[in-house]
Amino acid sequence: MKRLLPRLACGNGKAASFELEREILDEFRKTRRPIRDFSFRAPTAEARTRIHNLEVNGLILTNSASDAYRAELDSAPSLSVLLPTFGNGTLRRNGSTLNWRCRTDILVLNFADPQTFQAERNACLVIHPEGPRLRDTIHLMYGEGGRISGSTMLYPASNKARDFHQAFLSLCSLIESAGLDAGHLAAIGIDDVFYRVLSELLSSPAAGHGSGRNARPPSRGMAALDAVCDHILQFPSSPLTLSQMERMTALTSRALRYAFQKRFNCSPRQWQRNAYLDHAREIIMRSDEPLSVRALSYRLGFSSPQSFAAFYRQRFGELPSTAIAARKRQNPGSEA
């Protein structure tokens, strides 16, 4: 069984899955990022990337999750904002290095110079705004003094006034609740809200994040949380108990719960269960092999088919048996 990839901020159920590097490169090129080359850092038959693109009134939102990779980017007159939702990575340009991490950093990419992007197993939301509209929004909110930096910089994901990370994730939740319908999202002005939050982010103090060769090291708690999440995604048929998570992280039960609540807004067990449910959904929607609710529930470590079906319905609004039947109607060959 392939390892689970981290969940996307939105579009998880409709994301396309790619294993060939040239196909991934073609998909990323549909956005405004000037990507010249893409390669998995440890090419294996297991490596893959999931991508969902959504465009609303010229604003492009790319949600992706991938095994470790390296990308070469050319210079171009464009800007993107990368919000890591899982994992960490580095960006190198002009002899300097920026290290970014989930939850603590937001990376504003200005492609004035070629750049090399490397990431461990990760998930991220990349926002591709239209430059003239973003500048107009900044000027509208902050006057002529507001401007966009000409350099790639790391911004803090939150400050005393605003949690930008949570603001963008809340917008993703709204997009999901609207069924990823670009027409409806345009009608309610979701693109305007993104431009306003981006303007606020770009006008916040960057605290010298743009020039140092080495960013601050990750905290022990954050690194430990990454280890737990990666284990859950890597071994979907072997659920961790709370005690095992505590031993793996060297955190107390209370500290572990607090860390998950702060970062993911849920308990450790909820995060693990949701990861397995998301993987079950992906198997149902993409697999051509015969499936049964019973086999799938035990394959993913649920205590019984009944509990699996109940949690699946709670998360996706339908029973797994209904989803499997619909998949069979779409692909009759899977019944063989």
C-alpha positions as CSV (number, residue, x, y, z in Angstrom):
1,M,0.0,0.0,0.0
2,K,1.3,3.4,-0.9
3,R,1.9,5.9,1.9
4,L,-0.7,8.5,2.6
5,L,0.0,12.0,1.5
6,P,-0.9,14.9,3.8
7,R,-4.4,16.3,3.4
8,L,-5.0,19.3,1.2
9,A,-6.3,22.5,2.7
10,C,-9.2,22.3,0.2
11,G,-10.0,20.2,-2.9
12,N,-8.8,17.0,-1.3
13,G,-11.6,14.9,-2.8
14,K,-11.1,16.3,-6.3
15,A,-7.3,16.5,-6.5
16,A,-5.6,14.7,-9.4
17,S,-2.8,12.2,-8.5
18,F,0.4,12.1,-10.5
19,E,3.4,9.8,-10.4
20,L,5.3,10.8,-13.6
21,E,7.5,13.9,-13.1
22,R,6.7,15.3,-16.5
23,E,3.0,15.2,-15.8
24,I,3.6,17.0,-12.5
25,L,5.7,19.6,-14.3
26,D,2.9,20.2,-16.9
27,E,0.3,20.5,-14.1
28,F,2.3,23.1,-12.2
29,R,2.9,25.1,-15.3
30,K,-0.8,25.8,-15.6
31,T,-0.3,28.2,-12.7
32,R,1.8,31.4,-12.9
33,R,4.9,29.8,-11.3
34,P,7.8,29.6,-13.8
35,I,8.9,26.1,-13.0
36,R,11.6,24.8,-15.3
37,D,12.2,21.3,-13.8
38,F,10.7,19.0,-11.2
39,S,12.1,15.8,-9.8
40,F,11.4,13.6,-6.8
41,R,14.4,13.7,-4.4
42,A,14.4,9.9,-4.0
43,P,12.7,8.5,-7.1
44,T,10.8,5.3,-6.4
45,A,7.6,3.7,-7.6
46,E,5.9,5.0,-4.5
47,A,6.6,8.7,-5.0
48,R,3.6,10.8,-6.1
49,T,2.1,14.3,-6.0
50,R,-1.6,15.3,-5.6
51,I,-2.7,18.7,-7.1
52,H,-5.9,20.7,-7.2
53,N,-6.1,24.0,-9.1
54,L,-8.9,26.5,-8.7
55,E,-9.3,29.8,-10.5
56,V,-11.7,32.5,-9.3
57,N,-11.7,35.8,-11.2
58,G,-8.0,35.5,-12.2
59,L,-6.9,34.4,-8.7
60,I,-5.3,30.9,-8.9
61,L,-5.3,28.7,-5.8
62,T,-3.1,25.6,-6.0
63,N,-3.3,23.0,-3.3
64,S,-0.8,20.2,-3.5
65,A,0.7,17.4,-1.4
66,S,3.8,15.5,-2.4
67,D,6.6,13.2,-1.4
68,A,10.0,14.9,-1.1
69,Y,10.9,16.8,-4.3
70,R,13.2,19.4,-5.9
71,A,12.1,22.1,-8.3
72,E,14.0,24.6,-10.4
73,L,12.3,27.9,-11.0
74,D,13.2,30.6,-13.6
75,S,12.9,34.3,-13.2
76,A,9.6,35.9,-14.2
77,P,7.6,39.0,-13.5
78,S,5.2,37.3,-11.1
79,L,4.6,36.7,-7.4
80,S,3.2,33.7,-5.4
81,V,2.4,33.2,-1.7
82,L,3.1,29.7,-0.3
83,L,1.3,28.6,2.9
84,P,2.8,25.4,4.2
85,T,0.1,23.2,5.8
86,F,2.4,20.2,6.5
87,G,6.2,19.6,6.5
88,N,9.1,21.9,5.8
89,G,11.6,22.8,3.0
90,T,14.3,25.2,1.8
91,L,14.6,27.8,-1.0
92,R,17.9,28.9,-2.4
93,R,18.5,32.0,-4.5
94,N,21.4,34.4,-5.0
95,G,23.6,32.3,-2.7
96,S,21.3,32.6,0.3
97,T,18.9,30.0,1.9
98,L,15.5,30.4,3.4
99,N,14.2,27.5,5.6
100,W,10.4,27.4,5.9
101,R,8.1,25.4,8.2
102,C,4.5,24.6,8.5
103,R,2.5,26.9,10.7
104,T,5.4,29.2,11.6
105,D,6.2,30.7,8.1
106,I,4.5,32.0,5.0
107,L,6.8,32.3,2.0
108,V,6.2,35.2,-0.4
109,L,7.9,34.2,-3.7
110,N,9.1,37.0,-6.0
111,F,10.6,35.5,-9.1
112,A,13.0,38.3,-9.9
113,D,15.9,35.7,-9.9
114,P,16.1,31.9,-10.6
115,Q,15.4,29.8,-7.5
116,T,15.8,26.2,-6.3
117,F,13.0,24.9,-4.2
118,Q,13.4,21.7,-2.1
119,A,10.8,20.2,0.2
120,E,10.4,17.2,2.4
121,R,7.1,15.4,2.3
122,N,4.7,18.3,2.5
123,A,1.4,19.9,1.7
124,C,0.8,23.5,0.9
125,L,-1.5,26.1,-0.5
126,V,0.0,28.4,-3.1
127,I,-1.8,31.6,-3.9
128,H,-1.2,33.2,-7.3
129,P,-2.6,36.7,-7.4
130,E,-2.7,39.1,-10.3
131,G,0.0,41.7,-9.7
132,P,-1.9,44.9,-10.8
133,R,-5.0,43.9,-8.7
134,L,-2.8,43.1,-5.7
135,R,-1.0,46.5,-5.9
136,D,-4.4,48.3,-6.3
137,T,-5.7,46.6,-3.2
138,I,-2.6,47.4,-1.2
139,H,-2.9,51.1,-2.2
140,L,-6.6,51.1,-1.4
141,M,-6.0,49.8,2.1
142,Y,-2.7,51.5,2.9
143,G,-2.4,54.4,0.6
144,E,0.5,55.1,-1.7
145,G,3.0,54.1,1.0
146,G,1.9,50.4,0.6
147,R,4.1,48.4,-1.8
148,I,5.1,44.9,-2.7
149,S,8.7,43.8,-1.8
150,G,10.9,43.0,-4.8
151,S,12.5,40.1,-2.9
152,T,11.5,36.6,-1.9
153,M,10.8,36.8,1.9
154,L,9.6,34.7,4.8
155,Y,6.8,36.3,6.8
156,P,5.6,35.2,10.2
157,A,2.4,33.1,9.9
158,S,1.0,35.1,12.8
159,N,1.6,38.2,14.8
160,K,0.0,39.9,17.7
161,A,-2.7,41.3,15.5
162,R,-3.5,38.5,13.1
163,D,-3.1,34.7,12.6
164,F,-2.6,34.7,8.8
165,H,-2.2,30.9,8.7
166,Q,-5.6,30.4,10.2
167,A,-7.2,33.2,8.1
168,F,-6.2,31.4,4.9
169,L,-7.3,28.0,6.2
170,S,-10.7,29.5,7.2
171,L,-11.0,30.8,3.6
172,C,-10.2,27.3,2.3
173,S,-12.9,25.8,4.6
174,L,-15.4,28.3,3.0
175,I,-14.3,27.2,-0.4
176,E,-14.8,23.6,0.5
177,S,-18.3,24.3,1.9
178,A,-19.1,26.0,-1.4
179,G,-18.3,22.8,-3.3
180,L,-15.3,24.3,-5.0
181,D,-17.8,26.1,-7.3
182,A,-15.8,28.9,-8.9
183,G,-18.9,30.7,-10.1
184,H,-20.5,30.7,-6.7
185,L,-17.2,31.7,-5.0
186,A,-16.8,34.6,-7.5
187,A,-20.4,35.7,-6.7
188,I,-19.7,35.9,-2.9
189,G,-16.4,37.7,-3.5
190,I,-14.0,35.1,-2.1
191,D,-11.2,36.5,-4.4
192,D,-11.7,40.0,-2.8
193,V,-11.1,38.6,0.7
194,F,-8.0,36.8,-0.4
195,Y,-6.6,40.0,-1.9
196,R,-7.3,41.9,1.3
197,V,-5.7,39.3,3.5
198,L,-2.7,39.1,1.2
199,S,-2.4,42.9,1.4
200,E,-2.5,42.8,5.2
201,L,0.2,40.1,5.2
202,L,2.5,42.0,2.8
203,S,2.1,45.1,4.9
204,S,3.0,43.4,8.2
205,P,6.6,43.5,9.6
206,A,8.8,40.7,8.1
207,A,11.2,40.9,11.0
208,G,14.3,40.4,8.9
209,H,13.2,37.0,7.6
210,G,14.4,37.8,4.1
211,S,18.1,37.8,4.2
212,G,19.5,35.3,6.7
213,R,21.2,32.1,5.5
214,N,19.6,30.0,8.2
215,A,16.1,30.4,9.7
216,R,15.5,29.5,13.3
217,P,15.6,25.8,14.1
218,P,12.2,24.1,14.5
219,S,10.9,23.7,18.0
220,R,11.1,20.3,19.6
221,G,7.3,20.1,19.8
222,M,6.8,21.0,16.1
223,A,9.4,18.5,15.0
224,A,7.9,15.8,17.2
225,L,4.4,16.5,15.8
226,D,5.8,16.1,12.2
227,A,7.3,12.7,13.2
228,V,3.9,11.5,14.5
229,C,2.0,12.8,11.5
230,D,4.5,11.3,9.0
231,H,4.3,7.9,10.8
232,I,0.5,7.9,10.6
233,L,0.6,8.8,6.8
234,Q,3.4,6.2,6.1
235,F,1.7,3.3,7.9
236,P,-2.0,3.6,7.4
237,S,-2.7,0.1,8.5
238,S,-1.0,0.5,11.9
239,P,-2.8,3.1,14.0
240,L,-0.9,4.7,16.9
241,T,-2.3,4.7,20.4
242,L,-2.1,7.9,22.4
243,S,0.6,6.2,24.6
244,Q,2.7,5.4,21.5
245,M,2.4,9.0,20.3
246,E,3.5,10.3,23.7
247,R,6.6,8.0,23.7
248,M,7.4,9.0,20.1
249,T,7.2,12.7,20.8
250,A,8.5,12.7,24.5
251,L,5.5,14.9,25.2
252,T,2.9,14.4,28.0
253,S,-0.6,13.5,27.1
254,R,-1.7,17.1,27.9
255,A,1.1,18.7,25.9
256,L,0.4,16.4,22.9
257,R,-3.3,17.2,22.9
258,Y,-2.5,20.9,23.2
259,A,0.0,20.8,20.3
260,F,-2.5,19.0,18.0
261,Q,-5.3,21.4,19.0
262,K,-3.1,24.5,18.3
263,R,-1.8,23.3,15.0
264,F,-4.7,21.3,13.5
265,N,-7.7,22.3,15.7
266,C,-8.4,18.7,16.6
267,S,-7.2,15.9,18.9
268,P,-4.4,13.5,17.9
269,R,-6.9,10.6,17.5
270,Q,-9.2,12.8,15.3
271,W,-6.3,13.8,13.1
272,Q,-5.3,10.1,12.7
273,R,-8.8,9.0,12.0
274,N,-9.4,11.8,9.4
275,A,-6.1,10.9,7.7
276,Y,-7.3,7.3,7.3
277,L,-10.7,8.4,6.2
278,D,-9.2,10.7,3.5
279,H,-7.0,7.8,2.4
280,A,-10.1,5.5,2.2
281,R,-11.9,8.1,0.1
282,E,-8.9,8.3,-2.3
283,I,-8.8,4.5,-2.6
284,I,-12.5,4.3,-3.4
285,M,-12.4,7.2,-5.9
286,R,-9.3,6.1,-7.7
287,S,-8.8,2.3,-7.3
288,D,-9.9,-0.1,-10.0
289,E,-9.6,-3.1,-7.7
290,P,-12.7,-4.8,-6.2
291,L,-13.5,-3.1,-2.8
292,S,-15.7,-4.0,0.2
293,V,-16.4,-1.9,3.3
294,R,-15.3,-4.7,5.6
295,A,-12.0,-5.2,3.9
296,L,-11.3,-1.5,3.6
297,S,-12.1,-0.8,7.3
298,Y,-9.7,-3.5,8.5
299,R,-7.1,-2.5,6.0
300,L,-7.0,1.0,7.5
301,G,-7.1,-0.1,11.1
302,F,-10.7,0.6,12.1
303,S,-12.2,-1.5,14.9
304,S,-15.2,-2.6,12.8
305,P,-16.9,-1.9,9.5
306,Q,-19.8,-0.3,11.4
307,S,-17.5,2.3,13.1
308,F,-15.7,2.9,9.8
309,A,-19.0,3.5,7.9
310,A,-20.3,5.9,10.6
311,F,-17.1,8.0,10.6
312,Y,-16.9,8.0,6.8
313,R,-20.5,9.2,6.6
314,Q,-19.9,11.9,9.1
315,R,-16.9,13.2,7.2
316,F,-18.1,12.8,3.6
317,G,-21.9,12.9,3.8
318,E,-22.4,9.4,2.4
319,L,-21.8,5.8,3.3
320,P,-18.6,4.1,1.9
321,S,-20.9,1.4,0.4
322,T,-22.7,4.2,-1.6
323,A,-19.4,5.6,-2.8
324,I,-18.1,2.1,-3.8
325,A,-21.4,1.4,-5.7
326,A,-21.1,4.8,-7.5
327,R,-17.5,4.0,-8.5
328,K,-18.5,0.6,-9.9
329,R,-21.2,2.2,-12.0
330,Q,-18.6,4.7,-13.4
331,N,-16.1,1.9,-14.0
332,P,-17.9,-1.5,-14.5
333,G,-14.5,-3.2,-15.1
334,S,-13.7,-2.8,-11.4
335,E,-16.4,-5.5,-10.6
336,A,-14.4,-8.2,-12.3
